[in-house]
Amino acid sequence: MEQVLTRYRLKDQFTDDGRRLIGPCPIRQSSPSAAMQILVGKNSWSCSSECCCQGNVLDFVARMEKVEPLQAARLLVEWFKVPGAAIFPKTRTTGH
């Protein structure tokens, strides 16, 4: 999650309290300065501002990019050079 924040140039907006990162919600840009909490070890986040959203790293990228989670996963593969086969296994056909 920290790499994603860095990619969006948001990391400096968050403070680390030792167990989570706290900062403004970049999804709802008019949010209070402590609206979003990110649990880095769990790659999860939640926002207590008007958008009241939460999720994992895929959900975060999907909301930031305004795409579906599958497209967000593809973006993460591209950005961070993750081997695509590990995330997108080949579809099995049943022969029907």
DOMIRO-88662 format. One record per residue: x, y, z of N, C-alpha, C, O in turn; residue in one letter. Coordinates in steps of 0.001 Angstrom, whole numbers. Layout:
N
r nX->X	nY->Y	nZ->Z	caX->X	caY->Y	caZ->Z	cX->X	cY->Y	cZ->Z	oX->X	oY->Y	oZ->Z	residuo->a
...
***
This chain:
96
r nX->836	nY->-1198	nZ->0	caX->0	caY->0	caZ->0	cX->874	cY->1253	cZ->0	oX->523	oY->2250	oZ->-631	residuo->m
r nX->1999	nY->1213	nZ->695	caX->2881	caY->2376	caZ->726	cX->3436	cY->2687	cZ->-665	oX->3591	oY->3854	oZ->-1026	residuo->e
r nX->3735	nY->1646	nZ->-1444	caX->4231	caY->1864	caZ->-2801	cX->3170	cY->2551	cZ->-3658	oX->3490	oY->3400	oZ->-4490	residuo->q
r nX->1919	nY->2183	nZ->-3453	caX->828	caY->2796	caZ->-4202	cX->693	cY->4266	cZ->-3809	oX->526	oY->5124	oZ->-4677	residuo->v
r nX->764	nY->4562	nZ->-2523	caX->703	caY->5956	caZ->-2079	cX->1854	cY->6761	cZ->-2670	oX->1668	oY->7906	oZ->-3082	residuo->l
r nX->3037	nY->6165	nZ->-2711	caX->4192	caY->6833	caZ->-3290	cX->3963	cY->7093	cZ->-4776	oX->4277	oY->8174	oZ->-5276	residuo->t
r nX->3423	nY->6115	nZ->-5475	caX->3169	caY->6276	caZ->-6912	cX->2208	cY->7429	cZ->-7171	oX->2372	oY->8165	oZ->-8144	residuo->r
r nX->1215	nY->7591	nZ->-6314	caX->263	caY->8696	caZ->-6457	cX->782	cY->9995	cZ->-5837	oX->81	oY->11007	oZ->-5837	residuo->y
r nX->1991	nY->9969	nZ->-5319	caX->2607	caY->11127	caZ->-4652	cX->1762	cY->11609	cZ->-3471	oX->1575	oY->12808	oZ->-3264	residuo->r
r nX->1262	nY->10644	nZ->-2709	caX->418	caY->10946	caZ->-1548	cX->1092	cY->10632	cZ->-223	oX->632	oY->11084	oZ->825	residuo->l
r nX->2158	nY->9876	nZ->-253	caX->2763	caY->9365	caZ->984	cX->3094	cY->10486	cZ->1966	oX->2909	oY->10320	oZ->3171	residuo->k
r nX->3578	nY->11619	nZ->1474	caX->3956	caY->12726	caZ->2361	cX->2767	cY->13360	cZ->3068	oX->2951	oY->14092	oZ->4040	residuo->d
r nX->1545	nY->13094	nZ->2598	caX->349	caY->13652	caZ->3229	cX->-102	cY->12836	cZ->4437	oX->-987	oY->13259	oZ->5180	residuo->q
r nX->508	nY->11665	nZ->4633	caX->99	caY->10759	caZ->5702	cX->1136	cY->10737	cZ->6820	oX->2340	oY->10826	oZ->6581	residuo->f
r nX->636	nY->10617	nZ->8043	caX->1528	caY->10458	caZ->9190	cX->1443	cY->9011	cZ->9678	oX->406	oY->8358	oZ->9567	residuo->t
r nX->2533	nY->8546	nZ->10206	caX->2629	caY->7167	caZ->10691	cX->2545	cY->7196	cZ->12208	oX->3400	oY->7783	oZ->12871	residuo->d
r nX->1506	nY->6558	nZ->12762	caX->1368	caY->6536	caZ->14222	cX->1937	cY->5250	cZ->14830	oX->1728	oY->4966	oZ->16009	residuo->d
r nX->2647	nY->4489	nZ->14025	caX->3255	caY->3262	caZ->14522	cX->2518	cY->1996	cZ->14119	oX->3126	oY->931	oZ->14022	residuo->g
r nX->1227	nY->2097	nZ->13888	caX->472	caY->927	caZ->13440	cX->-382	cY->1201	cZ->12212	oX->-934	oY->277	oZ->11615	residuo->r
r nX->-490	nY->2472	nZ->11835	caX->-1273	caY->2825	caZ->10650	cX->-816	cY->4180	cZ->10114	oX->-140	oY->4943	oZ->10805	residuo->r
r nX->-1194	nY->4460	nZ->8882	caX->-969	caY->5767	caZ->8281	cX->-2290	cY->6520	cZ->8324	oX->-3348	oY->5948	oZ->8062	residuo->l
r nX->-2224	nY->7793	nZ->8654	caX->-3428	caY->8615	caZ->8786	cX->-3253	cY->9865	cZ->7938	oX->-2210	oY->10517	oZ->7975	residuo->i
r nX->-4303	nY->10191	nZ->7163	caX->-4230	caY->11379	caZ->6334	cX->-5548	cY->11685	cZ->5669	oX->-6557	oY->11037	oZ->5947	residuo->g
r nX->-5548	nY->12676	nZ->4787	caX->-6776	caY->13043	caZ->4076	cX->-7120	cY->11991	cZ->3030	oX->-6237	oY->11309	oZ->2510	residuo->p
r nX->-8382	nY->11866	nZ->2733	caX->-8826	caY->10895	caZ->1732	cX->-8579	cY->11457	cZ->331	oX->-9168	oY->12475	oZ->-32	residuo->c
r nX->-7723	nY->10813	nZ->-459	caX->-7471	caY->11320	caZ->-1814	cX->-8633	cY->11027	cZ->-2774	oX->-8699	oY->11597	oZ->-3863	residuo->p
r nX->-9527	nY->10155	nZ->-2374	caX->-10695	caY->9830	caZ->-3204	cX->-11711	cY->10963	cZ->-3103	oX->-12284	oY->11403	oZ->-4100	residuo->i
r nX->-11913	nY->11413	nZ->-1891	caX->-12822	caY->12534	caZ->-1615	cX->-11932	cY->13682	cZ->-1171	oX->-11677	oY->13825	oZ->24	residuo->r
r nX->-11461	nY->14489	nZ->-2076	caX->-10395	caY->15444	caZ->-1804	cX->-10751	cY->16541	cZ->-815	oX->-9859	oY->17248	oZ->-347	residuo->q
r nX->-12004	nY->16703	nZ->-490	caX->-12389	caY->17721	caZ->479	cX->-12509	cY->17145	cZ->1890	oX->-13148	oY->17743	oZ->2756	residuo->s
r nX->-11899	nY->15996	nZ->2116	caX->-12032	caY->15324	caZ->3407	cX->-11153	cY->15957	cZ->4476	oX->-10192	oY->16657	oZ->4156	residuo->s
r nX->-11477	nY->15716	nZ->5746	caX->-10632	caY->16197	caZ->6846	cX->-9237	cY->15572	cZ->6781	oX->-9038	oY->14550	oZ->6124	residuo->p
r nX->-8290	nY->16182	nZ->7458	caX->-6897	caY->15752	caZ->7372	cX->-6644	cY->14360	cZ->7959	oX->-5618	oY->13751	oZ->7655	residuo->s
r nX->-7539	nY->13849	nZ->8779	caX->-7352	caY->12519	caZ->9368	cX->-8477	cY->11566	cZ->8979	oX->-8832	oY->10676	oZ->9753	residuo->a
r nX->-9037	nY->11747	nZ->7791	caX->-10192	caY->10944	caZ->7375	cX->-9816	cY->9520	cZ->6993	oX->-10587	oY->8594	oZ->7246	residuo->a
r nX->-8638	nY->9325	nZ->6386	caX->-8273	caY->7997	caZ->5899	cX->-7249	cY->7351	cZ->6823	oX->-6285	oY->7977	oZ->7262	residuo->m
r nX->-7497	nY->6082	nZ->7097	caX->-6559	caY->5277	caZ->7878	cX->-6144	cY->4090	cZ->7030	oX->-6988	oY->3409	oZ->6447	residuo->q
r nX->-4844	nY->3843	nZ->6961	caX->-4318	caY->2749	caZ->6163	cX->-3553	cY->1799	cZ->7075	oX->-2611	oY->2199	oZ->7759	residuo->i
r nX->-3966	nY->547	nZ->7077	caX->-3248	caY->-494	caZ->7801	cX->-2288	cY->-1130	cZ->6809	oX->-2669	oY->-2016	oZ->6045	residuo->l
r nX->-1044	nY->-675	nZ->6823	caX->-63	caY->-1068	caZ->5815	cX->172	cY->-2576	cZ->5822	oX->232	oY->-3186	oZ->4755	residuo->v
r nX->304	nY->-3184	nZ->6984	caX->563	caY->-4617	caZ->7081	cX->-549	cY->-5470	cZ->6505	oX->-321	oY->-6613	oZ->6107	residuo->g
r nX->-1748	nY->-4918	nZ->6460	caX->-2899	caY->-5664	caZ->5935	cX->-3305	cY->-5187	cZ->4543	oX->-4243	oY->-5722	oZ->3951	residuo->k
r nX->-2597	nY->-4175	nZ->4017	caX->-2957	caY->-3593	caZ->2718	cX->-4434	cY->-3226	cZ->2665	oX->-5101	oY->-3448	oZ->1654	residuo->n
r nX->-4939	nY->-2662	nZ->3758	caX->-6338	caY->-2250	caZ->3806	cX->-6436	cY->-793	cZ->4241	oX->-5512	oY->-242	oZ->4839	residuo->s
r nX->-7556	nY->-194	nZ->3936	caX->-7775	caY->1213	caZ->4250	cX->-9251	cY->1462	cZ->4517	oX->-10112	oY->678	oZ->4117	residuo->w
r nX->-9523	nY->2552	nZ->5190	caX->-10902	caY->2974	caZ->5408	cX->-10926	cY->4492	cZ->5513	oX->-9961	oY->5117	oZ->5954	residuo->s
r nX->-12034	nY->5064	nZ->5105	caX->-12200	caY->6507	caZ->5138	cX->-13440	cY->6841	cZ->5948	oX->-14493	oY->6230	oZ->5765	residuo->c
r nX->-13317	nY->7796	nZ->6828	caX->-14448	caY->8186	caZ->7670	cX->-15090	cY->9492	cZ->7193	oX->-15922	oY->10061	oZ->7900	residuo->s
r nX->-14716	nY->9974	nZ->6004	caX->-15340	caY->11197	caZ->5485	cX->-16648	cY->10848	cZ->4776	oX->-17190	oY->9759	oZ->4970	residuo->s
r nX->-17139	nY->11745	nZ->3979	caX->-18424	caY->11559	caZ->3309	cX->-18483	cY->10311	cZ->2438	oX->-19541	oY->9694	oZ->2316	residuo->e
r nX->-17350	nY->9927	nZ->1827	caX->-17388	caY->8760	caZ->944	cX->-17513	cY->7463	cZ->1742	oX->-18033	oY->6468	oZ->1239	residuo->c
r nX->-17038	nY->7478	nZ->2978	caX->-17231	caY->6349	caZ->3887	cX->-16886	cY->5013	cZ->3218	oX->-17618	oY->4035	oZ->3370	residuo->c
r nX->-15786	nY->4973	nZ->2490	caX->-15415	caY->3768	caZ->1766	cX->-14252	cY->3063	cZ->2448	oX->-13575	oY->3627	oZ->3308	residuo->c
r nX->-14039	nY->1821	nZ->2045	caX->-12955	caY->1032	caZ->2610	cX->-12622	cY->-97	cZ->1652	oX->-13367	oY->-360	oZ->708	residuo->q
r nX->-11509	nY->-759	nZ->1893	caX->-11168	caY->-1885	caZ->1048	cX->-9700	cY->-2243	cZ->1124	oX->-9000	oY->-1896	oZ->2075	residuo->g
r nX->-9250	nY->-2951	nZ->92	caX->-7851	caY->-3350	caZ->19	cX->-7154	cY->-2501	cZ->-1043	oX->-7728	oY->-1539	oZ->-1554	residuo->n
r nX->-5927	nY->-2861	nZ->-1367	caX->-5150	caY->-2068	caZ->-2314	cX->-5809	cY->-2039	cZ->-3695	oX->-5752	oY->-1015	oZ->-4376	residuo->v
r nX->-6429	nY->-3137	nZ->-4119	caX->-7121	caY->-3143	caZ->-5409	cX->-8299	cY->-2171	cZ->-5414	oX->-8518	oY->-1452	oZ->-6389	residuo->l
r nX->-9046	nY->-2158	nZ->-4325	caX->-10179	caY->-1235	caZ->-4222	cX->-9709	cY->217	cZ->-4272	oX->-10353	oY->1068	oZ->-4886	residuo->d
r nX->-8581	nY->486	nZ->-3621	caX->-8032	caY->1838	caZ->-3597	cX->-7655	cY->2286	cZ->-5007	oX->-8049	oY->3366	oZ->-5446	residuo->f
r nX->-6901	nY->1463	nZ->-5704	caX->-6488	caY->1811	caZ->-7064	cX->-7713	cY->1920	cZ->-7977	oX->-7780	oY->2818	oZ->-8817	residuo->v
r nX->-8670	nY->1021	nZ->-7819	caX->-9881	caY->1071	caZ->-8631	cX->-10617	cY->2399	cZ->-8431	oX->-11082	oY->2998	oZ->-9401	residuo->a
r nX->-10725	nY->2854	nZ->-7204	caX->-11414	caY->4131	caZ->-6942	cX->-10603	cY->5314	cZ->-7457	oX->-11157	oY->6254	oZ->-8027	residuo->r
r nX->-9289	nY->5263	nZ->-7254	caX->-8440	caY->6366	caZ->-7719	cX->-8468	cY->6483	cZ->-9242	oX->-8475	oY->7591	oZ->-9780	residuo->m
r nX->-8482	nY->5360	nZ->-9929	caX->-8441	caY->5353	caZ->-11391	cX->-9825	cY->5302	cZ->-12030	oX->-9964	oY->5417	oZ->-13248	residuo->e
r nX->-10849	nY->5127	nZ->-11189	caX->-12233	caY->5005	caZ->-11675	cX->-12375	cY->3846	cZ->-12658	oX->-12914	oY->3994	oZ->-13755	residuo->k
r nX->-11868	nY->2675	nZ->-12222	caX->-11938	caY->1442	caZ->-13016	cX->-12424	cY->306	cZ->-12124	oX->-12551	oY->472	oZ->-10911	residuo->v
r nX->-12692	nY->-832	nZ->-12720	caX->-13067	caY->-2034	caZ->-11976	cX->-11820	cY->-2649	cZ->-11322	oX->-10704	oY->-2405	oZ->-11781	residuo->e
r nX->-11999	nY->-3447	nZ->-10252	caX->-10848	caY->-4058	caZ->-9573	cX->-9943	cY->-4890	cZ->-10484	oX->-8729	oY->-4908	oZ->-10282	residuo->p
r nX->-10498	nY->-5573	nZ->-11473	caX->-9657	caY->-6352	caZ->-12378	cX->-8706	cY->-5441	cZ->-13155	oX->-7531	oY->-5769	oZ->-13323	residuo->l
r nX->-9199	nY->-4319	nZ->-13620	caX->-8325	caY->-3369	caZ->-14315	cX->-7314	cY->-2777	cZ->-13344	oX->-6172	oY->-2523	oZ->-13725	residuo->q
r nX->-7716	nY->-2553	nZ->-12094	caX->-6779	caY->-2060	caZ->-11088	cX->-5645	cY->-3060	cZ->-10880	oX->-4487	oY->-2665	oZ->-10741	residuo->a
r nX->-5970	nY->-4348	nZ->-10857	caX->-4945	caY->-5385	caZ->-10719	cX->-3981	cY->-5340	cZ->-11898	oX->-2771	oY->-5478	oZ->-11720	residuo->a
r nX->-4513	nY->-5149	nZ->-13091	caX->-3653	caY->-5050	caZ->-14269	cX->-2731	cY->-3833	cZ->-14186	oX->-1568	oY->-3897	oZ->-14584	residuo->r
r nX->-3252	nY->-2742	nZ->-13675	caX->-2416	caY->-1548	caZ->-13495	cX->-1292	cY->-1812	cZ->-12502	oX->-148	oY->-1425	oZ->-12739	residuo->l
r nX->-1612	nY->-2468	nZ->-11391	caX->-587	caY->-2783	caZ->-10398	cX->503	cY->-3675	cZ->-10988	oX->1687	oY->-3485	oZ->-10709	residuo->l
r nX->101	nY->-4645	nZ->-11800	caX->1071	caY->-5522	caZ->-12470	cX->2000	cY->-4689	cZ->-13344	oX->3216	oY->-4880	oZ->-13332	residuo->v
r nX->1422	nY->-3770	nZ->-14095	caX->2211	caY->-2919	caZ->-14990	cX->3128	cY->-1986	cZ->-14211	oX->4319	oY->-1896	oZ->-14509	residuo->e
r nX->2582	nY->-1290	nZ->-13213	caX->3352	caY->-305	caZ->-12461	cX->4516	cY->-915	cZ->-11699	oX->5620	oY->-372	oZ->-11691	residuo->w
r nX->4256	nY->-2052	nZ->-11058	caX->5255	caY->-2618	caZ->-10153	cX->5933	cY->-3869	cZ->-10706	oX->6621	oY->-4587	oZ->-9980	residuo->f
r nX->5731	nY->-4119	nZ->-11998	caX->6393	caY->-5232	caZ->-12689	cX->6172	cY->-6568	cZ->-11991	oX->7089	oY->-7382	oZ->-11877	residuo->k
r nX->4936	nY->-6783	nZ->-11524	caX->4552	caY->-8044	caZ->-10894	cX->4342	cY->-9065	cZ->-12003	oX->3687	oY->-8759	oZ->-12999	residuo->v
r nX->4882	nY->-10269	nZ->-11856	caX->4640	caY->-11270	caZ->-12899	cX->3142	cY->-11476	cZ->-13104	oX->2448	oY->-11913	oZ->-12186	residuo->p
r nX->2645	nY->-11171	nZ->-14277	caX->1212	caY->-11236	caZ->-14574	cX->621	cY->-12612	cZ->-14419	oX->-547	oY->-12735	oZ->-14048	residuo->g
r nX->1373	nY->-13643	nZ->-14685	caX->830	caY->-15002	caZ->-14594	cX->437	cY->-15348	cZ->-13167	oX->-465	oY->-16159	oZ->-12956	residuo->a
r nX->1084	nY->-14759	nZ->-12204	caX->752	caY->-15053	caZ->-10806	cX->-599	cY->-14469	cZ->-10425	oX->-1278	oY->-15002	oZ->-9547	residuo->a
r nX->-996	nY->-13383	nZ->-11073	caX->-2260	caY->-12729	caZ->-10735	cX->-3366	cY->-13125	cZ->-11704	oX->-4526	oY->-13226	oZ->-11304	residuo->i
r nX->-3033	nY->-13349	nZ->-12955	caX->-4021	caY->-13665	caZ->-13970	cX->-3763	cY->-15061	cZ->-14537	oX->-3239	oY->-15194	oZ->-15642	residuo->f
r nX->-4123	nY->-16083	nZ->-13795	caX->-3895	caY->-17433	caZ->-14320	cX->-4704	cY->-17655	cZ->-15583	oX->-5748	oY->-17035	oZ->-15786	residuo->p
r nX->-4218	nY->-18534	nZ->-16417	caX->-4927	caY->-18852	caZ->-17658	cX->-6272	cY->-19469	cZ->-17318	oX->-6397	oY->-20246	oZ->-16372	residuo->k
r nX->-7264	nY->-19112	nZ->-18099	caX->-8614	caY->-19648	caZ->-17910	cX->-8657	cY->-21085	cZ->-18373	oX->-8163	oY->-21410	oZ->-19452	residuo->t
r nX->-9240	nY->-21942	nZ->-17569	caX->-9381	caY->-23348	caZ->-17943	cX->-10658	cY->-23525	cZ->-18737	oX->-11689	oY->-22929	oZ->-18425	residuo->r
r nX->-10580	nY->-24332	nZ->-19746	caX->-11778	caY->-24641	caZ->-20519	cX->-12205	cY->-26063	cZ->-20197	oX->-11369	oY->-26927	oZ->-19933	residuo->t
r nX->-13496	nY->-26297	nZ->-20221	caX->-14019	caY->-27619	caZ->-19857	cX->-14342	cY->-28464	cZ->-21067	oX->-14652	oY->-29646	oZ->-20917	residuo->t
r nX->-14283	nY->-27908	nZ->-22253	caX->-14555	caY->-28668	caZ->-23451	cX->-16031	cY->-28842	cZ->-23744	oX->-16394	oY->-29662	oZ->-24587	residuo->g
r nX->-16898	nY->-28087	nZ->-23067	caX->-18347	caY->-28177	caZ->-23330	cX->-18720	cY->-27331	cZ->-24499	oX->-19891	oY->-27276	oZ->-24874	residuo->h
***
